[in-house]
Amino acid sequence: MISDGAGGLTRLAARPAPGSKLEPSEASLSATGLEQLGLTEGGAVALRNGDHNAWAVVRAHDHDDRLVRLGRMLWPQLAVRPGEPLEVASEGELPAARSARITPPYNLTFNLHQRLLERLRDDGTPLYPGNRVLAEIYPGGAGMLVRIDLASPSPARMGDSTEVELHRADVSVSERLITLADVGGCDQIIRRLRELVELPLLRPAFYRRLGVRPPKGVLLHGPPGTGKTLICKALANELGVTAYRMSATELVGSVQGEMLFSRALAHAPSLVMIDEFDVIATNRERLASQSDVRAASQLLTLMDGLEEVDGLILMATTNRIQAIDPAFRRPGRFDEEIFVGPPNEEARAEILSIHTREMPLTAEAQDAIAAVAAETGGFTGADLMHLARSAGLEAADRLASGREGFELADSLEGTELAVEPGDLEAALRTVRPSVLRDVVTRTDRITWDQIVGLGDLKARLRELGRRAVAPDGGGQGVLLHGPAGSGKSALVHALASELGVNLVAIDPSKVYNQWLGESEEAVRALFRRAAEARPSLVMLDHLDTLAPVRAGESGERTDERVVSALLASLDDVLAGGQVFVVGASNRPELIDEAVLRSGRLGVHLEVANPDGARRAALLGSLAGAHGLELEEDLAAELADGTDGWSAADIGMLVAEAAGRTALQDRPIRFDDLVEAMPAITRL
């Protein structure tokens, strides 16, 4: 319940609304709230959250009257979280400061010094000790993070006669205080972590009163780039406890682990964070080094000792949870395992808004954020950060007419930068999900309209695909079978483009390995990648090679183990939903029947060689791509001479004719197609 006290208001903290321009050190209230405080836009307000205070320039918004929207620099200063109440009071007009001491992140030249003071003066930024200000001193929206050490009086604003002392730069200024407001799309995970971490650290007596032991360890696992380490840092900053962060590589083969836990116990409440935990906690049965076994055993002993004290939590992150020794993964050590996976569409939009909030986006680009989020299935938070950075560079390159390096930076000096929707689209064409970087996929995109004919087959395939990749979708996969060269693989690639999903192509030649167990693991790994990149389409090309009929002889062969791994992976990924599996083969009788049963690849669709009408359409389409407009009667005449040809044969015919004319430096003609026909050797 929101209540207003005498001389002030109580509002719920909220992030800036999408598309609104709110500077990092500004706050916004509704017009009603401004009227109650007797303020107009540009005035100053005092913000209070318990013992934390901040002052900000106030703007008006036309959104919910219950909210006070905060710029990004106010969140760490107020130690507030979205949805929590915040006291807002009028500060009136701030007086001009007589003197101030400011610490920049590095030593400034005279020009940058002057720009910094002018920006602080023009913005009316409140000056008070401890305030961190992101001052926009470069054209186009880029800024510099500075710290206000002293201001007299306090709070005050920069005036023409203010005496400013620039303190010597130190590294601590540039270290940004990350809070949970900087973590997007993880609300449920954060809520669960607050229950598991905040209560045991700050209110351990609560558990003792219940007669139960508080949790001592939390393990975050998931693909790289999903924000596991970022969540740990932000949570430690928000709780205000002593945080000790180390990489697992620093603990291997040393006594630093014991020293780290000793320091953490001496400064409780404290939070110990270990990155890449699988390095030190690898399964001891698989380790060859006895020193690593002793290190893992020592860490187990240290974790058991945590039960004797209150106010200490161990948080660890890993992207290889299957490699961790089972002894660590039991209650009493790591009480909770939380999966941090790739974000869904709503979470991606929130993450993109966070990474672009300091970018000079046009209104159209702001509106395009939701569309970009819908097209980035399988992208992690790190991928979205890279996408935003690439969009900014696309805008810079567009404005600088293709210049590079120092020429690019110099040519943009004094230019008003703006990121447009086209820059986001260009970045989207070049950035791909990191979980698919080492997966075999085609780089060229085949559109649905480029697949000539096959109307009923395309409609059926698209219907099955849309049903499978829907948020609540599932079902079974599809087998495409037909003669070699009939266009099965091209149809699958076009379907992935039509559905707007990630494509994972599993090539049997990259699966089989000479080492025992590696082939099966390769199959499982590829399906894990497809699951992490949901929504996705898995193409099993040459399925008869990957899943041949099992002979049933005594002694299990490699291909039989691969088929078993494939069956288990198919069941898991289809049960999880949002993954469409399509197999392709020109010899379906050689495929193990367990793969083709209902519930796996239960829908069988034939892709036959093209008939006369489709061959004529293919000839017209392919010739048109080379600048030759074939009339219908000529295309039909040429198609009559290609009876029994596959789609690949038709494509080879046009390519052969185009290659011959290119050597003669002239456009392609109908006679060239006729002359090239004898050169096409068909099987």
C-alpha positions as CSV (number, residue, x, y, z in Angstrom):
1,M,0.0,0.0,0.0
2,I,1.4,3.4,-1.0
3,S,1.0,6.2,1.6
4,D,2.1,9.8,1.3
5,G,3.6,11.5,4.3
6,A,3.7,15.2,5.2
7,G,6.0,17.0,2.8
8,G,6.8,13.9,0.7
9,L,5.5,11.0,-1.4
10,T,6.0,7.3,-1.3
11,R,6.4,5.7,-4.7
12,L,7.5,2.3,-6.1
13,A,10.9,2.3,-7.8
14,A,10.8,1.4,-11.5
15,R,13.1,1.4,-14.5
16,P,12.7,3.9,-17.3
17,A,9.8,3.2,-19.6
18,P,10.7,1.7,-23.0
19,G,11.3,4.5,-25.5
20,S,11.6,7.3,-22.9
21,K,14.7,9.5,-22.6
22,L,15.7,9.5,-19.0
23,E,19.3,10.5,-18.2
24,P,21.4,8.3,-15.8
25,S,21.1,10.7,-12.9
26,E,17.5,11.8,-13.4
27,A,14.2,10.6,-11.9
28,S,10.7,10.9,-13.3
29,L,7.3,11.3,-11.6
30,S,3.8,11.6,-13.0
31,A,2.3,15.1,-13.5
32,T,0.1,14.5,-10.4
33,G,3.2,13.7,-8.3
34,L,5.0,16.8,-9.5
35,E,2.0,19.0,-8.7
36,Q,1.8,17.5,-5.2
37,L,5.4,18.3,-4.6
38,G,5.1,21.8,-6.1
39,L,7.7,21.1,-8.7
40,T,8.1,21.5,-12.4
41,E,10.4,19.6,-14.8
42,G,14.1,20.4,-14.1
43,G,13.6,20.8,-10.3
44,A,15.4,18.6,-7.8
45,V,14.0,15.8,-5.6
46,A,15.5,14.0,-2.6
47,L,15.2,10.2,-2.7
48,R,15.5,8.1,0.4
49,N,15.6,4.3,0.9
50,G,16.3,3.6,4.5
51,D,19.8,4.9,5.2
52,H,20.5,5.5,1.5
53,N,20.0,9.0,0.0
54,A,20.3,10.5,-3.4
55,W,19.3,13.7,-5.2
56,A,18.1,13.9,-8.8
57,V,16.8,16.2,-11.4
58,V,13.1,15.4,-11.9
59,R,11.2,14.9,-15.2
60,A,7.5,14.1,-15.9
61,H,6.1,10.9,-17.3
62,D,2.6,10.0,-18.4
63,H,2.7,6.5,-16.9
64,D,1.5,5.0,-13.6
65,D,1.1,7.5,-10.8
66,R,2.4,4.9,-8.3
67,L,5.9,4.8,-9.8
68,V,9.0,6.9,-9.6
69,R,11.3,5.9,-12.6
70,L,15.0,6.1,-11.9
71,G,18.0,6.6,-14.2
72,R,20.6,3.8,-14.1
73,M,23.1,5.6,-11.8
74,L,20.5,6.0,-9.0
75,W,19.9,2.3,-8.4
76,P,23.2,1.5,-6.8
77,Q,23.3,4.7,-4.8
78,L,19.8,4.0,-3.3
79,A,20.4,0.2,-3.0
80,V,16.7,-0.2,-4.1
81,R,15.2,-2.9,-6.2
82,P,12.3,-2.6,-8.8
83,G,8.9,-2.6,-7.0
84,E,10.3,-1.5,-3.6
85,P,8.9,1.7,-2.0
86,L,11.0,4.9,-2.1
87,E,10.5,8.2,-0.3
88,V,10.4,11.2,-2.6
89,A,10.6,14.8,-1.3
90,S,10.9,18.2,-2.9
91,E,14.4,19.8,-2.7
92,G,13.3,23.0,-4.5
93,E,15.9,24.8,-6.5
94,L,19.5,23.7,-5.7
95,P,22.0,26.5,-4.8
96,A,25.1,27.0,-6.9
97,A,28.1,25.2,-5.3
98,R,30.9,27.4,-4.1
99,S,33.4,24.6,-4.5
100,A,33.5,21.0,-5.6
101,R,36.0,18.2,-5.9
102,I,35.5,15.7,-8.7
103,T,37.4,12.5,-9.6
104,P,37.4,11.4,-13.2
105,P,38.3,7.9,-14.4
106,Y,41.5,9.2,-16.0
107,N,43.6,12.3,-16.3
108,L,41.7,14.8,-18.6
109,T,43.0,17.0,-21.3
110,F,42.0,20.7,-21.1
111,N,39.2,20.2,-23.8
112,L,37.7,17.3,-22.0
113,H,37.9,19.1,-18.7
114,Q,35.9,22.0,-20.1
115,R,33.3,19.7,-21.7
116,L,32.8,17.9,-18.4
117,L,32.2,21.1,-16.5
118,E,29.9,22.5,-19.2
119,R,27.8,19.3,-19.2
120,L,27.5,19.2,-15.5
121,R,26.4,22.9,-15.5
122,D,23.9,22.5,-18.4
123,D,22.3,19.4,-16.9
124,G,21.9,20.9,-13.5
125,T,23.3,17.6,-12.0
126,P,23.1,17.5,-8.2
127,L,26.5,17.5,-6.6
128,Y,26.9,15.7,-3.3
129,P,29.6,13.5,-1.8
130,G,29.6,9.9,-3.1
131,N,27.5,10.7,-6.2
132,R,28.6,9.0,-9.4
133,V,27.6,10.8,-12.5
134,L,27.6,9.6,-16.1
135,A,28.3,12.9,-17.8
136,E,27.7,13.0,-21.6
137,I,30.8,14.8,-22.8
138,Y,31.2,13.3,-26.3
139,P,28.8,14.0,-29.1
140,G,26.1,11.4,-29.8
141,G,25.4,10.2,-26.2
142,A,28.7,8.7,-25.0
143,G,29.7,9.6,-21.5
144,M,32.3,9.5,-18.7
145,L,31.7,8.2,-15.2
146,V,33.0,10.6,-12.6
147,R,32.7,10.7,-8.8
148,I,31.8,13.7,-6.7
149,D,34.0,13.7,-3.6
150,L,33.1,17.1,-2.0
151,A,30.5,19.8,-2.6
152,S,29.9,22.9,-0.6
153,P,27.1,23.3,0.1
154,S,25.7,19.8,-0.4
155,P,23.6,19.1,-2.4
156,A,24.2,21.8,-4.9
157,R,24.5,22.4,-8.6
158,M,27.4,23.4,-10.8
159,G,27.5,27.2,-11.2
160,D,29.5,29.6,-13.3
161,S,31.6,30.6,-10.3
162,T,32.0,27.2,-8.8
163,E,35.7,26.4,-8.0
164,V,36.3,22.9,-9.2
165,E,39.3,20.7,-8.2
166,L,39.9,17.7,-10.3
167,H,41.2,15.0,-8.1
168,R,43.9,12.5,-9.4
169,A,42.2,9.7,-11.2
170,D,42.1,6.3,-9.6
171,V,40.9,2.9,-10.9
172,S,38.0,2.7,-8.4
173,V,36.0,5.3,-10.3
174,S,35.7,3.3,-13.5
175,E,34.6,0.2,-11.7
176,R,30.8,0.2,-12.3
177,L,28.7,-0.9,-9.3
178,I,26.5,-3.6,-10.9
179,T,23.1,-4.1,-9.3
180,L,20.2,-6.3,-10.0
181,A,18.7,-3.5,-12.1
182,D,21.4,-4.3,-14.6
183,V,20.3,-7.9,-14.9
184,G,17.4,-8.4,-17.3
185,G,15.2,-11.4,-17.9
186,C,16.1,-13.3,-14.7
187,D,13.3,-12.2,-12.3
188,Q,12.3,-15.7,-11.2
189,I,16.0,-16.7,-10.7
190,I,16.7,-13.5,-8.7
191,R,13.6,-14.1,-6.6
192,R,14.8,-17.6,-5.8
193,L,18.3,-16.5,-5.0
194,R,17.1,-13.9,-2.6
195,E,15.3,-16.6,-0.7
196,L,18.4,-18.8,-0.7
197,V,21.1,-16.2,-0.1
198,E,19.6,-13.1,1.6
199,L,17.9,-14.8,4.5
200,P,20.8,-17.1,5.4
201,L,23.3,-14.2,5.2
202,L,21.4,-11.3,6.9
203,R,18.9,-13.2,9.0
204,P,20.4,-16.6,9.9
205,A,18.6,-16.7,13.2
206,F,15.4,-17.2,11.3
207,Y,16.4,-20.7,10.4
208,R,17.7,-21.5,13.9
209,R,14.3,-20.6,15.3
210,L,12.7,-23.1,12.9
211,G,15.2,-25.7,14.0
212,V,16.6,-26.2,10.5
213,R,20.0,-25.5,9.1
214,P,20.3,-22.6,6.6
215,P,21.5,-23.4,3.1
216,K,25.2,-23.0,2.6
217,G,25.8,-23.3,-1.1
218,V,24.1,-22.4,-4.4
219,L,25.3,-23.7,-7.8
220,L,24.4,-21.7,-11.0
221,H,24.8,-23.7,-14.2
222,G,23.9,-23.0,-17.8
223,P,25.5,-22.2,-21.2
224,P,28.2,-19.5,-21.3
225,G,27.1,-15.9,-21.5
226,T,23.7,-16.3,-19.8
227,G,24.6,-14.1,-16.9
228,K,25.6,-16.4,-14.1
229,T,28.6,-14.4,-12.9
230,L,26.8,-11.1,-13.4
231,I,24.0,-12.3,-11.1
232,C,26.5,-13.2,-8.4
233,K,28.2,-9.8,-8.6
234,A,24.9,-7.9,-8.6
235,L,23.5,-9.9,-5.7
236,A,26.6,-9.3,-3.6
237,N,26.4,-5.5,-4.3
238,E,22.7,-5.3,-3.5
239,L,23.1,-7.2,-0.2
240,G,26.0,-5.0,0.9
241,V,28.0,-8.0,2.3
242,T,31.6,-8.8,2.1
243,A,32.2,-10.6,-1.2
244,Y,35.2,-12.8,-2.1
245,R,35.4,-13.7,-5.8
246,M,38.0,-16.1,-7.2
247,S,38.4,-18.2,-10.3
248,A,38.6,-21.9,-9.7
249,T,42.0,-21.9,-11.5
250,E,43.4,-19.9,-8.6
251,L,42.4,-22.6,-6.1
252,V,43.9,-25.6,-7.9
253,G,47.0,-27.0,-6.4
254,S,47.3,-24.2,-3.7
255,V,46.4,-23.4,-0.2
256,Q,44.5,-20.2,-1.3
257,G,41.2,-22.0,-0.9
258,E,41.7,-22.6,2.8
259,M,42.9,-19.0,3.3
260,L,39.9,-17.7,1.3
261,F,37.4,-19.5,3.5
262,S,39.3,-18.4,6.7
263,R,39.0,-14.7,5.6
264,A,35.3,-15.1,4.7
265,L,34.5,-16.6,8.1
266,A,36.4,-13.8,9.9
267,H,34.3,-11.2,8.0
268,A,30.9,-12.7,8.1
269,P,28.3,-12.1,6.7
270,S,30.2,-12.8,3.5
271,L,29.6,-14.3,0.1
272,V,32.2,-16.5,-1.5
273,M,31.9,-16.7,-5.3
274,I,33.9,-19.2,-7.4
275,D,33.8,-19.1,-11.2
276,E,34.3,-22.1,-13.4
277,F,33.7,-24.4,-10.5
278,D,34.0,-27.6,-12.6
279,V,37.8,-27.0,-12.8
280,I,38.4,-27.8,-9.2
281,A,35.4,-30.0,-8.6
282,T,35.8,-32.4,-11.5
283,N,34.7,-36.0,-10.9
284,R,37.6,-37.6,-8.9
285,E,37.2,-40.9,-10.7
286,R,38.1,-39.3,-14.0
287,L,41.1,-37.3,-12.7
288,A,44.6,-38.5,-13.5
289,S,46.4,-36.1,-11.2
290,Q,46.5,-37.0,-7.5
291,S,47.1,-33.4,-6.6
292,D,43.7,-32.5,-8.2
293,V,42.0,-35.3,-6.3
294,R,43.5,-33.9,-3.0
295,A,42.3,-30.4,-4.0
296,A,38.8,-31.5,-4.6
297,S,38.8,-33.5,-1.3
298,Q,40.1,-30.5,0.6
299,L,37.3,-28.3,-0.9
300,L,34.7,-30.9,0.2
301,T,36.1,-30.8,3.8
302,L,36.0,-27.0,3.8
303,M,32.4,-27.0,2.6
304,D,31.4,-29.4,5.4
305,G,32.9,-26.9,7.9
306,L,30.5,-24.2,6.8
307,E,27.7,-25.9,8.7
308,E,29.3,-24.8,11.9
309,V,29.0,-21.1,11.2
310,D,26.3,-18.7,10.2
311,G,26.5,-15.8,7.8
312,L,28.5,-17.4,5.0
313,I,27.2,-18.6,1.6
314,L,29.2,-20.2,-1.2
315,M,28.0,-19.4,-4.8
316,A,29.6,-21.2,-7.7
317,T,29.1,-21.0,-11.5
318,T,29.7,-23.6,-14.2
319,N,28.7,-24.4,-17.7
320,R,29.8,-28.1,-17.4
321,I,27.7,-29.3,-14.5
322,Q,27.9,-32.9,-15.8
323,A,31.7,-32.8,-15.0
324,I,31.3,-32.0,-11.3
325,D,31.8,-34.7,-8.8
326,P,28.5,-36.0,-7.4
327,A,29.9,-35.5,-3.8
328,F,29.5,-31.7,-4.3
329,R,26.0,-32.0,-5.6
330,R,24.2,-33.1,-2.4
331,P,22.2,-31.2,0.2
332,G,24.5,-29.8,2.9
333,R,27.1,-28.7,0.3
334,F,25.3,-27.3,-2.7
335,D,21.7,-27.2,-1.4
336,E,20.3,-25.8,-4.6
337,E,21.2,-26.0,-8.3
338,I,19.7,-23.2,-10.5
339,F,19.7,-23.4,-14.2
340,V,20.4,-20.1,-16.0
341,G,19.4,-20.7,-19.6
342,P,19.0,-18.5,-22.7
343,P,16.3,-15.9,-22.2
344,N,12.8,-16.1,-23.7
345,E,11.4,-13.4,-26.0
346,E,10.2,-11.1,-23.2
347,A,13.5,-11.5,-21.3
348,R,15.4,-10.7,-24.5
349,A,13.5,-7.5,-25.0
350,E,14.3,-6.5,-21.4
351,I,18.0,-7.3,-21.9
352,L,18.2,-5.4,-25.1
353,S,16.6,-2.4,-23.5
354,I,19.3,-2.5,-20.8
355,H,22.2,-2.8,-23.2
356,T,20.8,0.0,-25.4
357,R,19.7,2.4,-22.7
358,E,22.9,4.5,-23.1
359,M,22.8,4.3,-27.0
360,P,21.4,7.2,-29.0
361,L,18.4,5.2,-30.4
362,T,15.9,6.8,-32.7
363,A,12.2,6.4,-31.8
364,E,11.8,3.9,-34.6
365,A,14.8,1.9,-33.3
366,Q,13.2,1.9,-29.8
367,D,10.0,0.4,-31.3
368,A,12.1,-2.2,-33.2
369,I,13.5,-3.6,-30.0
370,A,10.5,-6.0,-29.6
371,A,10.9,-7.2,-33.2
372,V,14.6,-7.8,-32.8
373,A,13.9,-9.8,-29.6
374,A,11.4,-12.0,-31.5
375,E,14.1,-12.8,-34.0
376,T,16.9,-13.7,-31.6
377,G,15.8,-17.0,-30.3
378,G,18.7,-18.9,-28.6
379,F,20.7,-15.7,-28.0
380,T,22.3,-15.3,-24.5
381,G,22.7,-12.1,-22.6
382,A,26.3,-11.8,-23.9
383,D,25.1,-12.4,-27.5
384,L,22.5,-9.6,-27.1
385,M,25.2,-7.3,-25.7
386,H,27.4,-8.1,-28.8
387,L,24.3,-7.4,-31.0
388,A,23.8,-4.0,-29.4
389,R,27.5,-3.1,-29.8
390,S,27.4,-4.3,-33.5
391,A,24.4,-2.1,-34.1
392,G,26.2,0.9,-32.8
393,L,29.2,0.2,-35.0
394,E,27.0,-0.3,-38.0
395,A,25.5,3.2,-37.3
396,A,29.0,4.7,-37.0
397,D,30.2,3.0,-40.2
398,R,27.0,4.2,-42.0
399,L,27.7,7.8,-41.0
400,A,31.4,7.7,-41.7
401,S,31.0,6.3,-45.2
402,G,33.0,3.1,-44.6
403,R,36.0,4.6,-42.9
404,E,37.9,2.4,-40.4
405,G,40.1,2.7,-37.4
406,F,41.3,6.2,-36.4
407,E,39.7,7.7,-39.6
408,L,36.3,6.4,-38.3
409,A,36.7,8.1,-34.9
410,D,38.1,11.3,-36.4
411,S,35.3,11.6,-39.0
412,L,32.6,11.3,-36.3
413,E,34.0,14.1,-34.1
414,G,31.1,16.5,-33.6
415,T,28.7,14.3,-35.5
416,E,25.3,13.6,-33.9
417,L,25.1,9.8,-33.8
418,A,21.9,7.9,-34.0
419,V,21.2,4.2,-34.2
420,E,18.3,3.4,-36.6
421,P,16.3,0.2,-37.2
422,G,18.4,-0.6,-40.2
423,D,21.5,-0.8,-38.1
424,L,19.8,-3.3,-35.8
425,E,18.8,-5.4,-38.8
426,A,22.4,-5.3,-40.2
427,A,23.8,-6.4,-36.9
428,L,21.2,-9.2,-36.7
429,R,22.5,-10.6,-40.0
430,T,26.1,-10.9,-38.8
431,V,25.7,-11.9,-35.1
432,R,24.7,-15.5,-34.4
433,P,24.1,-17.3,-31.1
434,S,27.4,-18.3,-29.4
435,V,26.0,-21.7,-28.5
436,L,25.9,-22.5,-32.2
437,R,29.3,-21.2,-33.2
438,D,30.9,-24.6,-33.5
439,V,27.8,-26.3,-35.0
440,V,27.8,-27.1,-38.7
441,T,25.3,-24.7,-40.2
442,R,25.0,-23.1,-43.7
443,T,25.9,-19.4,-43.9
444,D,23.8,-18.6,-47.0
445,R,20.1,-18.2,-46.3
446,I,17.5,-19.9,-48.6
447,T,14.2,-18.2,-48.5
448,W,10.9,-20.1,-48.6
449,D,9.9,-18.4,-51.9
450,Q,13.1,-19.7,-53.6
451,I,11.7,-23.3,-53.3
452,V,9.8,-23.6,-56.6
453,G,6.6,-25.7,-56.5
454,L,5.9,-28.4,-53.8
455,G,2.9,-26.4,-52.6
456,D,1.2,-29.1,-50.6
457,L,4.4,-30.5,-49.2
458,K,5.6,-27.0,-48.1
459,A,2.3,-26.2,-46.5
460,R,2.3,-29.5,-44.5
461,L,6.0,-29.1,-43.5
462,R,5.4,-25.4,-42.4
463,E,2.3,-26.4,-40.4
464,L,4.3,-29.2,-38.5
465,G,7.2,-26.8,-37.9
466,R,5.1,-24.0,-36.5
467,R,3.4,-26.4,-34.2
468,A,6.6,-27.8,-33.0
469,V,8.5,-24.5,-32.3
470,A,5.6,-22.8,-30.6
471,P,6.1,-21.8,-27.0
472,D,3.9,-24.6,-25.8
473,G,4.6,-26.8,-28.8
474,G,6.0,-30.2,-29.1
475,G,5.1,-33.3,-31.0
476,Q,7.3,-35.4,-33.3
477,G,9.8,-35.0,-36.1
478,V,9.6,-35.5,-39.8
479,L,11.5,-37.7,-42.3
480,L,12.0,-36.3,-45.8
481,H,12.9,-39.0,-48.3
482,G,13.3,-39.1,-52.0
483,P,15.9,-39.4,-54.8
484,A,19.3,-37.7,-54.5
485,G,19.2,-34.1,-55.7
486,S,15.5,-33.6,-55.2
487,G,16.0,-30.7,-52.8
488,K,15.5,-32.2,-49.4
489,S,18.3,-30.3,-47.6
490,A,17.5,-27.0,-49.4
491,L,13.9,-27.4,-48.2
492,V,15.0,-27.8,-44.6
493,H,17.2,-24.7,-44.7
494,A,14.4,-22.7,-46.3
495,L,12.0,-23.9,-43.6
496,A,14.4,-22.7,-40.8
497,S,14.5,-19.3,-42.5
498,E,10.7,-19.3,-42.9
499,L,10.1,-20.2,-39.2
500,G,12.8,-17.8,-38.0
501,V,14.5,-20.4,-35.8
502,N,18.1,-21.5,-35.4
503,L,19.3,-24.3,-37.6
504,V,21.5,-27.1,-36.2
505,A,22.7,-29.4,-38.9
506,I,24.1,-32.7,-37.7
507,D,26.6,-34.2,-40.2
508,P,27.4,-37.9,-39.7
509,S,30.9,-37.4,-40.9
510,K,31.5,-35.0,-38.0
511,V,29.9,-37.4,-35.4
512,Y,31.9,-40.6,-35.7
513,N,35.2,-40.6,-33.9
514,Q,38.0,-43.1,-33.4
515,W,37.9,-42.8,-29.6
516,L,35.5,-44.9,-27.5
517,G,32.5,-43.0,-26.4
518,E,33.3,-39.8,-28.3
519,S,30.8,-40.5,-31.1
520,E,27.9,-40.9,-28.7
521,E,29.0,-37.7,-26.8
522,A,29.1,-35.8,-30.0
523,V,25.4,-36.7,-30.7
524,R,24.4,-35.7,-27.2
525,A,26.3,-32.5,-27.4
526,L,24.7,-31.4,-30.6
527,F,21.2,-32.0,-29.3
528,R,22.1,-30.1,-26.1
529,R,23.1,-27.2,-28.2
530,A,19.8,-27.3,-30.1
531,A,17.9,-27.4,-26.8
532,E,19.9,-24.4,-25.5
533,A,19.2,-22.5,-28.7
534,R,15.4,-23.0,-28.6
535,P,13.4,-22.4,-30.8
536,S,15.5,-24.4,-33.2
537,L,15.4,-26.9,-36.1
538,V,17.6,-29.9,-36.1
539,M,18.4,-31.4,-39.5
540,L,19.7,-35.0,-39.5
541,D,21.2,-35.1,-43.0
542,H,22.0,-38.5,-44.5
543,L,20.1,-40.2,-41.7
544,D,20.7,-43.6,-43.1
545,T,24.4,-43.1,-42.3
546,L,23.9,-41.7,-38.8
547,A,21.2,-44.3,-37.8
548,P,21.7,-47.5,-39.8
549,V,19.6,-50.6,-39.1
550,R,21.1,-52.4,-36.1
551,A,22.3,-55.9,-36.9
552,G,21.5,-57.4,-33.5
553,E,24.7,-59.4,-33.4
554,S,26.6,-60.2,-30.2
555,G,28.9,-57.4,-29.2
556,E,27.8,-53.8,-29.4
557,R,29.3,-51.9,-32.3
558,T,30.0,-48.1,-32.5
559,D,27.1,-47.4,-34.8
560,E,24.7,-49.2,-32.5
561,R,25.9,-47.1,-29.5
562,V,25.4,-44.0,-31.7
563,V,21.9,-45.0,-32.6
564,S,21.1,-45.6,-28.9
565,A,22.4,-42.1,-28.1
566,L,20.4,-40.6,-30.9
567,L,17.2,-42.3,-29.7
568,A,17.7,-41.0,-26.2
569,S,18.5,-37.5,-27.4
570,L,15.5,-37.5,-29.7
571,D,13.2,-38.4,-26.9
572,D,14.6,-35.7,-24.6
573,V,14.6,-32.9,-27.0
574,L,11.1,-33.6,-28.4
575,A,9.7,-33.8,-24.9
576,G,11.3,-30.4,-24.0
577,G,9.4,-28.7,-26.9
578,Q,10.3,-25.8,-29.2
579,V,12.7,-28.1,-31.2
580,F,11.7,-29.4,-34.6
581,V,13.7,-32.4,-35.8
582,V,13.8,-33.2,-39.6
583,G,15.7,-36.1,-41.1
584,A,16.7,-36.4,-44.7
585,S,17.6,-39.5,-46.6
586,N,17.5,-41.0,-50.1
587,R,17.6,-44.6,-48.7
588,P,15.0,-44.7,-46.0
589,E,15.0,-48.6,-46.0
590,L,18.4,-48.5,-44.4
591,I,17.3,-46.4,-41.4
592,D,16.7,-48.2,-38.0
593,E,13.0,-48.5,-37.6
594,A,13.2,-47.3,-33.9
595,V,14.1,-43.8,-35.2
596,L,11.1,-43.7,-37.6
597,R,8.4,-44.8,-35.3
598,S,5.6,-42.5,-34.1
599,G,6.7,-40.1,-31.4
600,R,10.2,-39.6,-33.0
601,L,10.4,-39.1,-36.8
602,G,6.8,-40.4,-37.3
603,V,5.7,-38.2,-40.2
604,H,7.2,-39.4,-43.5
605,L,7.1,-37.0,-46.5
606,E,8.4,-37.8,-50.0
607,V,10.3,-35.2,-52.0
608,A,10.1,-36.6,-55.5
609,N,12.0,-35.5,-58.6
610,P,10.2,-32.6,-60.3
611,D,7.5,-33.2,-62.9
612,G,7.4,-31.3,-66.2
613,A,5.6,-28.2,-64.8
614,R,8.0,-27.9,-61.9
615,R,11.0,-28.4,-64.1
616,A,9.8,-25.6,-66.3
617,A,9.2,-23.4,-63.3
618,L,12.7,-24.2,-62.0
619,L,14.3,-23.4,-65.3
620,G,12.5,-20.0,-65.4
621,S,13.5,-19.1,-61.9
622,L,17.1,-20.1,-62.1
623,A,17.6,-18.5,-65.5
624,G,16.0,-15.4,-64.3
625,A,18.6,-15.2,-61.5
626,H,21.2,-15.0,-64.3
627,G,19.4,-12.3,-66.2
628,L,17.5,-14.5,-68.7
629,E,13.7,-14.1,-68.8
630,L,12.5,-17.4,-70.3
631,E,9.1,-17.4,-71.9
632,E,6.7,-20.1,-70.7
633,D,6.6,-22.0,-74.0
634,L,10.4,-22.0,-74.2
635,A,10.7,-23.2,-70.6
636,A,8.2,-26.0,-71.2
637,E,10.1,-27.0,-74.4
638,L,13.3,-27.2,-72.6
639,A,11.7,-29.1,-69.7
640,D,10.4,-31.8,-72.1
641,G,14.1,-32.7,-72.8
642,T,14.9,-33.1,-69.1
643,D,12.5,-35.9,-68.3
644,G,13.7,-37.7,-65.1
645,W,16.1,-35.0,-64.1
646,S,16.4,-34.0,-60.5
647,A,16.3,-30.4,-59.1
648,A,20.0,-30.5,-58.7
649,D,20.4,-31.5,-62.4
650,I,18.3,-28.5,-63.4
651,G,20.5,-26.2,-61.3
652,M,23.6,-27.7,-62.8
653,L,22.3,-27.1,-66.3
654,V,21.8,-23.4,-65.7
655,A,25.1,-23.0,-63.9
656,E,26.9,-24.7,-66.8
657,A,25.3,-22.5,-69.3
658,A,26.0,-19.4,-67.2
659,G,29.7,-20.4,-66.7
660,R,30.2,-20.8,-70.5
661,T,28.7,-17.4,-71.3
662,A,30.7,-15.7,-68.5
663,L,33.9,-16.9,-70.2
664,Q,32.7,-15.2,-73.4
665,D,31.7,-12.0,-71.5
666,R,28.1,-12.0,-72.8
667,P,24.6,-12.5,-71.3
668,I,23.1,-16.0,-71.2
669,R,20.7,-17.0,-74.0
670,F,18.2,-19.8,-74.6
671,D,20.5,-21.6,-77.0
672,D,23.2,-21.8,-74.3
673,L,20.9,-23.9,-72.1
674,V,20.2,-26.2,-75.0
675,E,23.9,-26.6,-75.9
676,A,24.8,-27.3,-72.2
677,M,22.4,-30.2,-71.8
678,P,24.7,-32.9,-73.2
679,A,27.4,-31.8,-70.7
680,I,25.2,-32.7,-67.7
681,T,26.0,-36.2,-66.5
682,R,23.2,-37.7,-64.4
683,L,23.3,-40.8,-62.3
